């Protein structure tokens, strides 16, 4: 089964295996012809565009990245959603956080 949109009357219908590959639009007011091969090709092209839109790119360099939270292989920046920062800033932030936690544990926890 494939959903086909008639280019003339703009109505859609379901093509099934028992229907001919080429034929007339089932709408009684329309005399346009349909071609299952052309409709299938349009369907595939539409899905390929959708897949290409879902590719994640690094906001810094614009190259493809595997996930939203990663280190870009191309520019080396840490990507966090739509934000990015250098790897050394992440390292410094973690160090400052650990120093702060160790000071809290040392002086406030008895």
N, CA, C and O atoms as CSV, one atom per row, in Angstrom:
chain,resi,resn,atom,element,x,y,z
A,1,UNK,N,N,0.840,-1.181,0.000
A,1,UNK,CA,C,0.000,0.000,0.000
A,1,UNK,C,C,0.880,1.238,0.000
A,1,UNK,O,O,1.896,1.308,0.691
A,2,UNK,N,N,0.460,2.205,-0.792
A,2,UNK,CA,C,1.193,3.459,-0.894
A,2,UNK,C,C,0.182,4.579,-1.054
A,2,UNK,O,O,-0.757,4.470,-1.842
A,3,UNK,N,N,0.374,5.646,-0.315
A,3,UNK,CA,C,-0.513,6.799,-0.418
A,3,UNK,C,C,-0.044,7.659,-1.578
A,3,UNK,O,O,1.101,8.111,-1.604
A,4,UNK,N,N,-0.930,7.881,-2.534
A,4,UNK,CA,C,-0.601,8.654,-3.729
A,4,UNK,C,C,-1.423,9.936,-3.718
A,4,UNK,O,O,-2.618,9.917,-3.423
A,5,UNK,N,N,-0.775,11.044,-4.041
A,5,UNK,CA,C,-1.451,12.335,-4.154
A,5,UNK,C,C,-1.597,12.663,-5.633
A,5,UNK,O,O,-0.615,12.671,-6.376
A,6,UNK,N,N,-2.817,12.931,-6.051
A,6,UNK,CA,C,-3.074,13.289,-7.444
A,6,UNK,C,C,-2.572,14.710,-7.678
A,6,UNK,O,O,-2.906,15.605,-6.901
A,7,UNK,N,N,-1.775,14.948,-8.731
A,7,UNK,CA,C,-1.245,16.290,-8.968
A,7,UNK,C,C,-2.306,17.272,-9.468
A,7,UNK,O,O,-2.112,18.483,-9.373
A,8,UNK,N,N,-3.419,16.771,-9.997
A,8,UNK,CA,C,-4.441,17.651,-10.561
A,8,UNK,C,C,-5.485,18.037,-9.512
A,8,UNK,O,O,-5.700,19.221,-9.252
A,9,UNK,N,N,-6.132,17.036,-8.911
A,9,UNK,CA,C,-7.212,17.332,-7.958
A,9,UNK,C,C,-6.714,17.459,-6.520
A,9,UNK,O,O,-7.489,17.841,-5.643
A,10,UNK,N,N,-5.455,17.152,-6.255
A,10,UNK,CA,C,-4.814,17.271,-4.943
A,10,UNK,C,C,-5.400,16.336,-3.889
A,10,UNK,O,O,-5.121,16.498,-2.701
A,11,UNK,N,N,-6.201,15.369,-4.304
A,11,UNK,CA,C,-6.732,14.392,-3.356
A,11,UNK,C,C,-5.785,13.206,-3.292
A,11,UNK,O,O,-5.027,12.948,-4.227
A,12,UNK,N,N,-5.838,12.495,-2.189
A,12,UNK,CA,C,-4.957,11.340,-2.033
A,12,UNK,C,C,-5.787,10.068,-1.948
A,12,UNK,O,O,-6.946,10.084,-1.534
A,13,UNK,N,N,-5.163,8.972,-2.348
A,13,UNK,CA,C,-5.802,7.666,-2.266
A,13,UNK,C,C,-4.734,6.625,-2.003
A,13,UNK,O,O,-3.548,6.875,-2.221
A,14,UNK,N,N,-5.146,5.465,-1.538
A,14,UNK,CA,C,-4.217,4.376,-1.255
A,14,UNK,C,C,-4.140,3.445,-2.455
A,14,UNK,O,O,-5.152,2.941,-2.940
A,15,UNK,N,N,-2.926,3.233,-2.915
A,15,UNK,CA,C,-2.698,2.278,-3.988
A,15,UNK,C,C,-2.398,0.932,-3.345
A,15,UNK,O,O,-1.576,0.843,-2.432
A,16,UNK,N,N,-3.061,-0.107,-3.819
A,16,UNK,CA,C,-2.841,-1.455,-3.301
A,16,UNK,C,C,-2.254,-2.328,-4.393
A,16,UNK,O,O,-2.208,-1.933,-5.558
A,17,UNK,N,N,-1.809,-3.506,-4.017
A,17,UNK,CA,C,-1.144,-4.408,-4.961
A,17,UNK,C,C,-2.059,-4.898,-6.077
A,17,UNK,O,O,-1.573,-5.265,-7.146
A,18,UNK,N,N,-3.368,-4.914,-5.855
A,18,UNK,CA,C,-4.266,-5.399,-6.900
A,18,UNK,C,C,-4.628,-4.316,-7.914
A,18,UNK,O,O,-5.331,-4.600,-8.883
A,19,UNK,N,N,-4.164,-3.080,-7.712
A,19,UNK,CA,C,-4.396,-1.994,-8.668
A,19,UNK,C,C,-3.269,-1.980,-9.695
A,19,UNK,O,O,-2.158,-2.415,-9.390
A,20,UNK,N,N,-3.532,-1.486,-10.914
A,20,UNK,CA,C,-2.467,-1.433,-11.929
A,20,UNK,C,C,-1.416,-0.378,-11.564
A,20,UNK,O,O,-1.732,0.594,-10.878
A,21,UNK,N,N,-0.166,-0.562,-12.019
A,21,UNK,CA,C,0.888,0.415,-11.704
A,21,UNK,C,C,0.635,1.796,-12.312
A,21,UNK,O,O,1.086,2.808,-11.775
A,22,UNK,N,N,-0.083,1.831,-13.423
A,22,UNK,CA,C,-0.454,3.104,-14.048
A,22,UNK,C,C,-1.950,3.069,-14.293
A,22,UNK,O,O,-2.494,2.058,-14.738
A,23,UNK,N,N,-2.605,4.167,-14.003
A,23,UNK,CA,C,-4.046,4.202,-14.204
A,23,UNK,C,C,-4.605,5.585,-13.969
A,23,UNK,O,O,-3.870,6.558,-13.797
A,24,UNK,N,N,-5.945,5.652,-13.967
A,24,UNK,CA,C,-6.625,6.925,-13.771
A,24,UNK,C,C,-6.881,7.168,-12.288
A,24,UNK,O,O,-7.007,6.234,-11.496
A,25,UNK,N,N,-6.953,8.431,-11.940
A,25,UNK,CA,C,-7.254,8.826,-10.565
A,25,UNK,C,C,-8.636,8.287,-10.193
A,25,UNK,O,O,-9.568,8.412,-10.987
A,26,UNK,N,N,-8.794,7.696,-9.015
A,26,UNK,CA,C,-10.095,7.141,-8.634
A,26,UNK,C,C,-11.167,8.198,-8.365
A,26,UNK,O,O,-12.343,7.855,-8.245
A,27,UNK,N,N,-10.794,9.453,-8.271
A,27,UNK,CA,C,-11.768,10.518,-8.082
A,27,UNK,C,C,-12.588,10.662,-9.362
A,27,UNK,O,O,-12.017,10.785,-10.446
A,28,UNK,N,N,-13.910,10.650,-9.256
A,28,UNK,CA,C,-14.770,10.683,-10.444
A,28,UNK,C,C,-14.710,12.027,-11.172
A,28,UNK,O,O,-14.977,12.082,-12.372
A,29,UNK,N,N,-14.367,13.103,-10.476
A,29,UNK,CA,C,-14.296,14.425,-11.103
A,29,UNK,C,C,-12.953,14.680,-11.783
A,29,UNK,O,O,-12.811,15.659,-12.516
A,30,UNK,N,N,-11.982,13.829,-11.555
A,30,UNK,CA,C,-10.620,14.041,-12.065
A,30,UNK,C,C,-10.316,13.019,-13.156
A,30,UNK,O,O,-10.697,11.853,-13.049
A,31,UNK,N,N,-9.636,13.459,-14.195
A,31,UNK,CA,C,-9.267,12.554,-15.283
A,31,UNK,C,C,-7.753,12.391,-15.391
A,31,UNK,O,O,-7.250,11.959,-16.428
A,32,UNK,N,N,-7.038,12.727,-14.351
A,32,UNK,CA,C,-5.574,12.626,-14.379
A,32,UNK,C,C,-5.144,11.174,-14.250
A,32,UNK,O,O,-5.893,10.333,-13.752
A,33,UNK,N,N,-3.950,10.894,-14.696
A,33,UNK,CA,C,-3.372,9.552,-14.589
A,33,UNK,C,C,-2.337,9.538,-13.474
A,33,UNK,O,O,-1.680,10.544,-13.208
A,34,UNK,N,N,-2.199,8.396,-12.830
A,34,UNK,CA,C,-1.181,8.234,-11.801
A,34,UNK,C,C,-0.167,7.199,-12.270
A,34,UNK,O,O,-0.469,6.336,-13.094
A,35,UNK,N,N,1.027,7.307,-11.733
A,35,UNK,CA,C,2.099,6.357,-12.025
A,35,UNK,C,C,2.709,5.960,-10.689
A,35,UNK,O,O,3.277,6.799,-9.988
A,36,UNK,N,N,2.596,4.705,-10.340
A,36,UNK,CA,C,3.065,4.233,-9.038
A,36,UNK,C,C,4.581,4.381,-8.904
A,36,UNK,O,O,5.084,4.639,-7.811
A,37,UNK,N,N,5.306,4.220,-10.006
A,37,UNK,CA,C,6.770,4.325,-9.953
A,37,UNK,C,C,7.202,5.763,-9.644
A,37,UNK,O,O,8.113,5.983,-8.846
A,38,UNK,N,N,6.544,6.739,-10.278
A,38,UNK,CA,C,6.868,8.143,-10.002
A,38,UNK,C,C,6.475,8.516,-8.573
A,38,UNK,O,O,7.200,9.248,-7.900
A,39,UNK,N,N,5.331,8.014,-8.111
A,39,UNK,CA,C,4.887,8.307,-6.746
A,39,UNK,C,C,5.833,7.691,-5.720
A,39,UNK,O,O,6.125,8.307,-4.695
A,40,UNK,N,N,6.309,6.488,-5.991
A,40,UNK,CA,C,7.254,5.838,-5.083
A,40,UNK,C,C,8.572,6.610,-5.036
A,40,UNK,O,O,9.169,6.765,-3.971
A,41,UNK,N,N,9.019,7.088,-6.189
A,41,UNK,CA,C,10.255,7.869,-6.244
A,41,UNK,C,C,10.105,9.173,-5.450
A,41,UNK,O,O,11.026,9.565,-4.732
A,42,UNK,N,N,8.961,9.844,-5.570
A,42,UNK,CA,C,8.722,11.070,-4.805
A,42,UNK,C,C,8.688,10.779,-3.310
A,42,UNK,O,O,9.194,11.563,-2.506
A,43,UNK,N,N,8.095,9.659,-2.944
A,43,UNK,CA,C,8.011,9.270,-1.539
A,43,UNK,C,C,9.405,9.030,-0.961
A,43,UNK,O,O,9.698,9.457,0.155
A,44,UNK,N,N,10.255,8.353,-1.712
A,44,UNK,CA,C,11.626,8.083,-1.259
A,44,UNK,C,C,12.417,9.380,-1.135
A,44,UNK,O,O,13.140,9.572,-0.157
A,45,UNK,N,N,12.286,10.277,-2.120
A,45,UNK,CA,C,13.002,11.554,-2.068
A,45,UNK,C,C,12.562,12.382,-0.859
A,45,UNK,O,O,13.388,13.031,-0.217
A,46,UNK,N,N,11.269,12.359,-0.551
A,46,UNK,CA,C,10.765,13.108,0.600
A,46,UNK,C,C,11.348,12.559,1.901
A,46,UNK,O,O,11.707,13.326,2.794
A,47,UNK,N,N,11.444,11.230,2.010
A,47,UNK,CA,C,12.008,10.627,3.215
A,47,UNK,C,C,13.513,10.868,3.311
A,47,UNK,O,O,14.038,11.012,4.415
A,48,UNK,N,N,14.215,10.915,2.184
A,48,UNK,CA,C,15.649,11.211,2.208
A,48,UNK,C,C,15.896,12.622,2.717
A,48,UNK,O,O,16.854,12.850,3.455
A,49,UNK,N,N,15.040,13.585,2.334
A,49,UNK,CA,C,15.180,14.952,2.824
A,49,UNK,C,C,14.976,15.002,4.329
A,49,UNK,O,O,15.667,15.744,5.027
A,50,UNK,N,N,14.027,14.214,4.835
A,50,UNK,CA,C,13.771,14.168,6.272
A,50,UNK,C,C,14.974,13.610,7.007
A,50,UNK,O,O,15.342,14.120,8.066
A,51,UNK,N,N,15.594,12.573,6.464
A,51,UNK,CA,C,16.768,11.973,7.096
A,51,UNK,C,C,17.922,12.965,7.100
A,51,UNK,O,O,18.643,13.068,8.093
A,52,UNK,N,N,18.108,13.695,6.006
A,52,UNK,CA,C,19.196,14.660,5.946
A,52,UNK,C,C,18.986,15.805,6.926
A,52,UNK,O,O,19.964,16.366,7.419
A,53,UNK,N,N,17.737,16.172,7.226
A,53,UNK,CA,C,17.479,17.241,8.177
A,53,UNK,C,C,17.813,16.820,9.598
A,53,UNK,O,O,18.083,17.675,10.441
A,54,UNK,N,N,17.802,15.530,9.885
A,54,UNK,CA,C,18.050,15.038,11.233
A,54,UNK,C,C,19.530,14.851,11.545
A,54,UNK,O,O,19.864,14.378,12.632
A,55,UNK,N,N,20.419,15.202,10.635
A,55,UNK,CA,C,21.853,15.073,10.866
A,55,UNK,C,C,22.292,16.178,11.821
A,55,UNK,O,O,22.001,17.352,11.592
A,56,UNK,N,N,22.989,15.808,12.885
A,56,UNK,CA,C,23.473,16.783,13.864
A,56,UNK,C,C,24.788,17.381,13.389
A,56,UNK,O,O,25.662,16.665,12.899
A,57,UNK,N,N,24.926,18.688,13.533
A,57,UNK,CA,C,26.160,19.362,13.136
A,57,UNK,C,C,26.708,20.153,14.318
A,57,UNK,O,O,25.962,20.611,15.184
A,58,UNK,N,N,28.011,20.297,14.330
A,58,UNK,CA,C,28.695,21.067,15.367
A,58,UNK,C,C,28.368,22.552,15.167
A,58,UNK,O,O,28.508,23.057,14.053
A,59,UNK,N,N,27.933,23.268,16.222
A,59,UNK,CA,C,27.636,24.690,16.060
A,59,UNK,C,C,28.884,25.537,15.830
A,59,UNK,O,O,28.776,26.685,15.398
A,60,UNK,N,N,30.057,24.997,16.109
A,60,UNK,CA,C,31.295,25.741,15.927
A,60,UNK,C,C,31.827,25.637,14.499
A,60,UNK,O,O,32.095,26.651,13.854
A,61,UNK,N,N,31.980,24.397,14.007
A,61,UNK,CA,C,32.599,24.217,12.691
A,61,UNK,C,C,31.618,23.781,11.608
A,61,UNK,O,O,31.946,23.854,10.423
A,62,UNK,N,N,30.417,23.327,11.988
A,62,UNK,CA,C,29.414,22.932,11.003
A,62,UNK,C,C,29.564,21.526,10.463
A,62,UNK,O,O,28.837,21.147,9.545
A,63,UNK,N,N,30.478,20.745,10.997
A,63,UNK,CA,C,30.667,19.361,10.544
A,63,UNK,C,C,29.727,18.430,11.305
A,63,UNK,O,O,29.192,18.791,12.353
A,64,UNK,N,N,29.535,17.229,10.765
A,64,UNK,CA,C,28.627,16.254,11.365
A,64,UNK,C,C,29.194,15.703,12.671
A,64,UNK,O,O,30.383,15.397,12.766
A,65,UNK,N,N,28.310,15.579,13.690
A,65,UNK,CA,C,28.690,15.012,14.987
A,65,UNK,C,C,27.729,13.884,15.340
A,65,UNK,O,O,26.597,13.868,14.858
A,66,UNK,N,N,28.167,12.926,16.185
A,66,UNK,CA,C,27.320,11.765,16.469
A,66,UNK,C,C,26.181,12.024,17.448
A,66,UNK,O,O,25.157,11.345,17.370
A,67,UNK,N,N,26.317,12.988,18.374
A,67,UNK,CA,C,25.256,13.221,19.357
A,67,UNK,C,C,25.286,14.672,19.820
A,67,UNK,O,O,26.168,15.440,19.436
A,68,UNK,N,N,24.320,15.036,20.645
A,68,UNK,CA,C,24.225,16.412,21.133
A,68,UNK,C,C,25.220,16.719,22.246
A,68,UNK,O,O,25.533,17.886,22.483
A,69,UNK,N,N,25.713,15.714,22.921
A,69,UNK,CA,C,26.696,15.904,23.989
A,69,UNK,C,C,27.935,15.110,23.614
A,69,UNK,O,O,27.994,13.901,23.841
A,70,UNK,N,N,28.919,15.781,23.044
A,70,UNK,CA,C,30.104,15.095,22.534
A,70,UNK,C,C,31.252,16.081,22.379
A,70,UNK,O,O,31.088,17.289,22.553
A,71,UNK,N,N,32.395,15.546,22.053
A,71,UNK,CA,C,33.544,16.360,21.670
A,71,UNK,C,C,33.683,16.223,20.160
A,71,UNK,O,O,33.807,15.114,19.640
A,72,UNK,N,N,33.662,17.340,19.465
A,72,UNK,CA,C,33.728,17.335,18.002
A,72,UNK,C,C,35.088,16.810,17.552
A,72,UNK,O,O,36.130,17.264,18.026
A,73,UNK,N,N,35.065,15.847,16.632
A,73,UNK,CA,C,36.313,15.271,16.108
A,73,UNK,C,C,37.057,16.252,15.221
A,73,UNK,O,O,38.269,16.130,15.044
A,74,UNK,N,N,36.354,17.215,14.667
A,74,UNK,CA,C,36.958,18.108,13.687
A,74,UNK,C,C,37.611,19.336,14.321
A,74,UNK,O,O,38.729,19.705,13.962
A,75,UNK,N,N,36.901,19.975,15.278
A,75,UNK,CA,C,37.451,21.200,15.866
A,75,UNK,C,C,37.881,21.029,17.320
A,75,UNK,O,O,38.569,21.898,17.856
A,76,UNK,N,N,37.495,19.930,17.973
A,76,UNK,CA,C,37.913,19.661,19.340
A,76,UNK,C,C,37.099,20.359,20.412
A,76,UNK,O,O,37.422,20.245,21.594
A,77,UNK,N,N,36.045,21.084,20.031
A,77,UNK,CA,C,35.209,21.759,21.019
A,77,UNK,C,C,34.225,20.779,21.644
A,77,UNK,O,O,33.824,19.798,21.017
A,78,UNK,N,N,33.841,21.056,22.890
A,78,UNK,CA,C,32.825,20.264,23.570
A,78,UNK,C,C,31.471,20.821,23.145
A,78,UNK,O,O,31.211,22.015,23.293
A,79,UNK,N,N,30.608,19.953,22.616
A,79,UNK,CA,C,29.288,20.364,22.146
A,79,UNK,C,C,28.262,19.919,23.177
A,79,UNK,O,O,28.199,18.747,23.549
A,80,UNK,N,N,27.456,20.881,23.632
A,80,UNK,CA,C,26.388,20.602,24.587
A,80,UNK,C,C,25.111,21.204,24.016
A,80,UNK,O,O,24.808,22.372,24.257
A,81,UNK,N,N,24.365,20.407,23.259
A,81,UNK,CA,C,23.164,20.904,22.588
A,81,UNK,C,C,23.545,21.874,21.492
A,81,UNK,O,O,24.265,21.516,20.560
A,82,UNK,N,N,23.060,23.112,21.601
A,82,UNK,CA,C,23.403,24.131,20.606
A,82,UNK,C,C,24.568,24.997,21.061
A,82,UNK,O,O,24.970,25.918,20.349
A,83,UNK,N,N,25.116,24.712,22.239
A,83,UNK,CA,C,26.239,25.480,22.774
A,83,UNK,C,C,27.535,24.685,22.621
A,83,UNK,O,O,27.525,23.457,22.548
A,84,UNK,N,N,28.634,25.408,22.573
A,84,UNK,CA,C,29.938,24.749,22.492
A,84,UNK,C,C,30.952,25.563,23.285
A,84,UNK,O,O,30.802,26.772,23.461
A,85,UNK,N,N,31.972,24.884,23.752
A,85,UNK,CA,C,33.078,25.547,24.427
A,85,UNK,C,C,34.309,24.675,24.287
A,85,UNK,O,O,34.222,23.499,23.933
A,86,UNK,N,N,35.449,25.266,24.566
A,86,UNK,CA,C,36.715,24.548,24.394
A,86,UNK,C,C,36.864,23.467,25.455
A,86,UNK,O,O,36.315,23.568,26.553
A,87,UNK,N,N,37.610,22.447,25.107
A,87,UNK,CA,C,37.811,21.299,25.997
A,87,UNK,C,C,38.531,21.712,27.281
A,87,UNK,O,O,38.242,21.173,28.350
A,88,UNK,N,N,39.451,22.649,27.191
A,88,UNK,CA,C,40.197,23.061,28.387
A,88,UNK,C,C,39.296,23.771,29.388
A,88,UNK,O,O,39.532,23.686,30.593
A,89,UNK,N,N,38.251,24.481,28.906
A,89,UNK,CA,C,37.311,25.118,29.828
A,89,UNK,C,C,36.523,24.074,30.608
A,89,UNK,O,O,36.218,24.276,31.783
A,90,UNK,N,N,36.196,22.973,29.971
A,90,UNK,CA,C,35.513,21.878,30.667
A,90,UNK,C,C,36.430,21.306,31.746
A,90,UNK,O,O,35.994,21.063,32.872
A,91,UNK,N,N,37.687,21.093,31.404
A,91,UNK,CA,C,38.655,20.564,32.364
A,91,UNK,C,C,38.814,21.516,33.549
A,91,UNK,O,O,38.820,21.078,34.699
A,92,UNK,N,N,38.945,22.823,33.272
A,92,UNK,CA,C,39.094,23.798,34.362
A,92,UNK,C,C,37.833,23.848,35.218
A,92,UNK,O,O,37.932,23.963,36.440
A,93,UNK,N,N,36.670,23.766,34.620
A,93,UNK,CA,C,35.420,23.775,35.374
A,93,UNK,C,C,35.300,22.583,36.296
A,93,UNK,O,O,34.873,22.722,37.443
A,94,UNK,N,N,35.674,21.405,35.806
A,94,UNK,CA,C,35.636,20.199,36.639
A,94,UNK,C,C,36.639,20.322,37.784
A,94,UNK,O,O,36.330,19.944,38.914
A,95,UNK,N,N,37.834,20.845,37.511
A,95,UNK,CA,C,38.839,21.022,38.573
A,95,UNK,C,C,38.341,21.982,39.651
A,95,UNK,O,O,38.487,21.703,40.841
A,96,UNK,N,N,37.762,23.097,39.251
A,96,UNK,CA,C,37.242,24.066,40.222
A,96,UNK,C,C,36.112,23.450,41.039
A,96,UNK,O,O,36.031,23.668,42.248
A,97,UNK,N,N,35.252,22.694,40.398
A,97,UNK,CA,C,34.159,22.023,41.105
A,97,UNK,C,C,34.693,21.030,42.131
A,97,UNK,O,O,34.209,20.986,43.261
A,98,UNK,N,N,35.683,20.238,41.748
A,98,UNK,CA,C,36.260,19.262,42.678
A,98,UNK,C,C,36.981,19.943,43.841
A,98,UNK,O,O,36.902,19.475,44.977
A,99,UNK,N,N,37.681,21.038,43.567
A,99,UNK,CA,C,38.337,21.787,44.643
A,99,UNK,C,C,37.294,22.343,45.603
A,99,UNK,O,O,37.473,22.279,46.820
A,100,UNK,N,N,36.211,22.884,45.068
A,100,UNK,CA,C,35.144,23.408,45.914
A,100,UNK,C,C,34.516,22.331,46.775
A,100,UNK,O,O,34.273,22.557,47.960
A,101,UNK,N,N,34.250,21.178,46.211
A,101,UNK,CA,C,33.672,20.066,46.979
A,101,UNK,C,C,34.637,19.603,48.060
A,101,UNK,O,O,34.216,19.321,49.182
A,102,UNK,N,N,35.929,19.519,47.737
A,102,UNK,CA,C,36.902,19.070,48.742
A,102,UNK,C,C,37.015,20.073,49.890
A,102,UNK,O,O,37.178,19.669,51.041
A,103,UNK,N,N,36.931,21.380,49.597
A,103,UNK,CA,C,36.969,22.387,50.660
A,103,UNK,C,C,35.724,22.311,51.540
A,103,UNK,O,O,35.816,22.453,52.760
A,104,UNK,N,N,34.580,22.090,50.936
A,104,UNK,CA,C,33.344,21.944,51.716
A,104,UNK,C,C,33.430,20.731,52.622
A,104,UNK,O,O,33.071,20.805,53.797
A,105,UNK,N,N,33.897,19.629,52.091
A,105,UNK,CA,C,34.010,18.404,52.891
A,105,UNK,C,C,35.029,18.587,54.008
A,105,UNK,O,O,34.807,18.120,55.124
A,106,UNK,N,N,36.137,19.257,53.728
A,106,UNK,CA,C,37.202,19.411,54.717
A,106,UNK,C,C,36.783,20.323,55.868
A,106,UNK,O,O,37.053,20.003,57.026
A,107,UNK,N,N,36.128,21.452,55.580
A,107,UNK,CA,C,35.871,22.437,56.622
A,107,UNK,C,C,34.449,22.411,57.181
A,107,UNK,O,O,34.242,22.847,58.314
A,108,UNK,N,N,33.483,21.928,56.445
A,108,UNK,CA,C,32.108,21.979,56.933
A,108,UNK,C,C,31.587,20.643,57.439
A,108,UNK,O,O,30.688,20.612,58.278
A,109,UNK,N,N,32.122,19.566,56.955
A,109,UNK,CA,C,31.660,18.249,57.394
A,109,UNK,C,C,32.586,17.771,58.498
A,109,UNK,O,O,33.798,17.670,58.305
A,110,UNK,N,N,32.006,17.476,59.664
A,110,UNK,CA,C,32.841,17.041,60.791
A,110,UNK,C,C,32.469,15.662,61.221
A,110,UNK,O,O,33.063,15.126,62.156
